[in-house]
Amino acid sequence: MKYNMLIAAVMLFFAVNPALADPIDGDWLTVNGQTASISGGVITLKTGKYAGKRIGSLKATGGGHYSGTITDPFNERSYSGIAELSGTSLRMSGCIMKVLCRTQTWKKM
């Protein structure tokens, strides 16, 4: 019984403590003026023509760096993605074969 209560208390602590959330989680203003939401590494557009569309996923690699995939909502093509968090800016890059890259900087809302 005490063990179950301990597990429940730990789960509640992590669920309600925003300081433990990944720093990229939240709403971001894209270069196109749309809002993108990042939660648990999943990137979803919240506003604009493609609202509700999942456009990528990222995993932390350490030191404010992330890697994963980025999908262009216009043509549905997915690219190797990297991101770097610096304060309230998130520099996102989608690349083909790590040679041809397109980069945008998003601002935390």
Residue pairs with C-beta under 8 A, 6 or more apart in sequence:
14 20
22 40
22 41
22 60
23 64
23 85
24 38
24 41
24 58
24 66
24 83
24 85
24 90
25 38
25 39
25 40
26 37
26 38
26 108
26 109
27 35
27 36
27 37
27 46
27 108
27 109
28 35
28 36
28 37
28 38
28 90
28 106
28 107
28 108
28 109
29 35
29 106
29 107
29 108
29 109
30 36
30 104
30 106
31 104
31 105
31 106
32 48
33 48
34 45
34 46
34 47
34 48
34 50
34 51
35 45
35 46
35 47
35 48
35 109
36 43
36 44
36 45
36 46
36 55
36 106
37 43
37 44
37 45
37 46
38 44
38 58
41 57
41 58
41 59
41 60
41 66
41 68
42 54
42 56
42 57
43 54
43 55
43 56
43 57
43 58
43 70
44 52
44 53
44 54
44 55
45 51
45 52
45 53
45 55
45 73
46 52
49 73
50 73
50 74
53 73
54 71
55 70
55 71
55 72
55 73
56 68
56 69
56 70
56 71
56 78
56 81
57 68
57 69
58 66
58 67
58 68
58 81
58 83
59 66
59 67
59 68
60 66
61 67
64 84
64 85
64 86
65 82
65 83
65 84
65 85
66 81
66 82
66 83
66 84
66 85
67 80
67 81
67 82
67 83
68 81
69 78
69 79
69 80
69 81
70 78
70 79
70 80
70 81
70 92
70 93
70 94
71 77
71 78
71 79
72 78
72 79
72 94
79 94
79 95
79 96
80 94
80 95
80 96
80 97
80 98
81 92
81 93
81 94
81 95
82 92
82 93
82 95
83 90
83 91
83 92
83 93
84 90
84 91
88 107
88 108
89 105
89 106
89 107
89 108
90 105
90 106
90 107
90 108
91 103
91 104
91 105
92 103
92 104
92 105
92 106
93 101
93 102
93 103
93 104
94 101
94 102
95 101
95 102
